[in-house]
Amino acid sequence: MNLAAIVKSVLDDAPAEIKQAVVFRDKDGNAARGICTVVAGAANRSDDLDGFKAGAMVSEKTRRLTLHPDGLAFVPKAGHTVTLEDETVWNVVGCTPLAPGGVLVYYRVRIAR
C-alpha cells in the first residue's frame, strides 16, 4: 500500500467529529467537492485552538483542513471559499500539497473567517 492509499484510509476512518464533506467555490462560482479533516487553529498550536482563555470561551477564526485530492474538480487556492457541513462559509487563505516523490497525498488548506 502506498502513502496516498494509507492517508486515504486514515481519512476514511477518521471520527465523524473531525471528518467533513466540504464544497470549495472558485471566483466564478464553480464547485469542487471533497472530504477532509478539520482542526481548529491556524498552526494547530494549543494557544490557537478553540477553548478557554483567561476564563472566557474564545473561538479561533482559523481552521486547517487536511483534504484528500480524490475527485476534486480543481485545487483550492487563496481567494476561493469553502462551505463546511455546518453551512458556515470560510475563505481559503492558502493551500499546500504534500507530494513526496511527486505522488500527491493530500492538501493542507488554511481557512479563515
C-alpha positions as CSV (number, residue, x, y, z in Angstrom):
1,M,0.0,0.0,0.0
2,N,1.5,3.4,-1.0
3,L,1.4,6.5,1.2
4,A,-1.5,8.1,-0.6
5,A,-3.6,5.0,-0.1
6,I,-2.7,4.9,3.6
7,V,-3.6,8.5,4.1
8,K,-6.9,8.0,2.3
9,S,-7.6,5.0,4.6
10,V,-6.9,7.1,7.7
11,L,-9.2,9.9,6.4
12,D,-11.9,7.4,5.6
13,D,-11.7,6.0,9.2
14,A,-11.4,9.4,10.9
15,P,-14.0,10.2,13.6
16,A,-17.1,12.0,12.4
17,E,-16.3,14.9,14.8
18,I,-13.4,15.9,12.6
19,K,-14.3,14.5,9.1
20,Q,-16.5,16.6,6.9
21,A,-17.7,16.8,3.3
22,V,-16.9,20.3,2.1
23,V,-17.6,22.4,-1.0
24,F,-15.0,24.8,-2.4
25,R,-16.1,27.5,-4.8
26,D,-13.8,29.5,-7.1
27,K,-14.3,33.1,-8.0
28,D,-16.6,32.1,-10.9
29,G,-18.8,30.0,-8.6
30,N,-17.6,26.6,-9.9
31,A,-17.8,23.9,-7.2
32,A,-15.3,21.3,-6.1
33,R,-16.5,18.7,-3.5
34,G,-14.1,16.9,-1.2
35,I,-13.7,15.1,2.1
36,C,-11.3,16.5,4.7
37,T,-10.5,16.6,8.4
38,V,-10.9,19.9,10.2
39,V,-8.7,21.2,13.0
40,A,-9.1,24.5,14.8
41,G,-6.2,26.9,14.9
42,A,-4.0,28.4,12.2
43,A,-0.9,26.4,13.1
44,N,-2.5,23.8,15.4
45,R,-0.8,25.3,18.4
46,S,-2.5,24.9,21.7
47,D,-2.8,28.7,22.1
48,D,-4.6,29.0,18.8
49,L,-7.3,26.4,19.5
50,D,-10.9,27.0,20.4
51,G,-11.3,26.8,24.1
52,F,-11.0,28.8,27.3
53,K,-8.5,31.7,27.5
54,A,-8.4,34.0,30.6
55,G,-11.6,32.4,31.9
56,A,-13.7,33.1,28.8
57,M,-14.6,31.0,25.9
58,V,-12.8,32.0,22.7
59,S,-13.5,30.9,19.2
60,E,-10.5,30.9,16.9
61,K,-11.3,32.2,13.5
62,T,-8.9,29.9,11.5
63,R,-9.0,26.2,10.7
64,R,-6.7,23.8,9.0
65,L,-8.1,21.2,6.6
66,T,-6.4,18.0,5.5
67,L,-8.0,17.5,2.2
68,H,-7.8,14.3,0.1
69,P,-7.4,15.1,-3.6
70,D,-9.7,12.3,-5.0
71,G,-12.4,13.7,-7.1
72,L,-11.6,17.4,-6.7
73,A,-12.7,19.4,-9.8
74,F,-9.9,22.0,-9.0
75,V,-7.3,22.7,-6.4
76,P,-8.4,25.2,-3.7
77,K,-6.4,28.4,-3.6
78,A,-6.4,31.8,-1.8
79,G,-9.5,33.8,-2.8
80,H,-11.8,30.7,-3.0
81,T,-14.4,29.9,-0.4
82,V,-15.3,26.7,1.3
83,T,-18.6,25.7,2.9
84,L,-18.3,23.3,5.8
85,E,-21.0,20.8,6.8
86,D,-22.5,23.2,9.3
87,E,-23.1,25.6,6.4
88,T,-20.5,28.1,7.5
89,V,-18.6,29.8,4.7
90,W,-14.9,30.3,5.2
91,N,-12.2,32.0,3.0
92,V,-9.3,29.9,1.7
93,V,-6.1,31.6,2.8
94,G,-3.7,29.1,1.2
95,C,-3.3,25.5,0.0
96,T,-0.1,23.4,0.2
97,P,0.2,20.0,-1.4
98,L,2.0,17.1,0.3
99,A,3.6,15.2,-2.6
100,P,6.7,13.2,-1.5
101,G,8.5,11.8,-4.6
102,G,5.9,13.6,-6.8
103,V,3.0,11.5,-5.5
104,L,0.2,13.7,-4.3
105,V,-1.0,12.5,-0.9
106,Y,-3.2,15.4,0.4
107,Y,-3.6,19.1,0.5
108,R,-3.2,21.2,3.7
109,V,-5.7,24.0,3.3
110,R,-5.8,27.0,5.7
111,I,-9.1,28.8,6.0
112,A,-10.3,31.9,8.0
113,R,-13.5,33.9,8.7
